[in-house]
Amino acid sequence: MSQNDSLIDKPENAVATVKVIKAGFKAIRFLADLGIHEGEKIRIVKNDIGPVIVEVKGTRVAIGRGLAGKIEV
């Protein structure tokens, strides 16, 4: 694994810290509204087919695979 893997590279139940979000302003704002921003710890709940489900601050949120691929942890 590289030093910065994307969210879709992590297995289920892994805990990771968001390092960088390589997306546009609107996507970064959308993720911030969900509580996902650089430095935030998240837990991967589901990562197989379809959206990636993560738990952040005790809340589960679904993120599309395209956007999840732009979140480096």
C-alpha positions in Angstrom: 0.0 0.0 0.0 1.2 3.5 -0.6 1.5 6.1 2.1 -1.8 7.7 1.2 -4.4 5.3 0.1 -7.9 6.4 -1.0 -10.9 5.5 1.1 -11.9 2.7 -1.3 -8.6 0.9 -0.7 -9.3 0.4 3.0 -10.9 -2.8 4.3 -14.1 -2.8 6.3 -13.8 -1.9 10.0 -10.6 0.0 9.4 -10.1 3.3 11.2 -8.4 6.0 9.2 -7.6 9.7 9.4 -8.4 11.8 6.4 -5.2 13.3 5.1 -6.3 15.1 1.9 -9.4 15.5 -0.2 -8.5 15.9 -3.9 -11.8 17.2 -5.2 -13.5 20.4 -6.2 -14.9 23.1 -3.9 -18.5 21.8 -4.0 -17.4 18.2 -3.2 -15.2 19.4 -0.3 -18.1 21.5 1.0 -20.5 18.5 0.7 -18.1 16.3 2.7 -17.6 19.0 5.3 -21.4 19.2 5.8 -21.3 15.4 6.5 -18.5 16.0 9.0 -15.7 14.7 6.8 -12.7 17.0 6.5 -8.9 16.8 6.7 -7.7 15.5 10.1 -11.0 13.7 10.9 -11.0 10.1 12.0 -13.4 7.8 10.2 -14.3 4.1 10.3 -15.1 2.2 7.2 -18.4 0.3 7.8 -19.0 -1.1 4.3 -16.7 -1.2 1.3 -17.7 -3.8 -1.3 -20.3 -3.0 -3.9 -22.0 0.4 -4.3 -21.4 3.4 -2.0 -18.8 3.3 0.7 -20.4 3.6 4.2 -18.3 5.3 6.8 -18.9 6.3 10.4 -17.9 9.8 11.4 -18.6 11.3 14.8 -21.0 8.4 15.6 -23.1 8.9 12.4 -23.0 6.6 9.4 -22.9 8.3 6.0 -22.8 6.8 2.4 -20.3 8.2 -0.1 -20.3 7.3 -3.8 -17.3 5.4 -4.9 -16.1 8.2 -7.3 -16.0 10.7 -4.4 -14.6 8.2 -2.0 -11.7 7.6 -4.4 -10.7 11.3 -4.0 -10.4 11.0 -0.2 -6.9 10.1 0.8 -6.4 8.5 4.2 
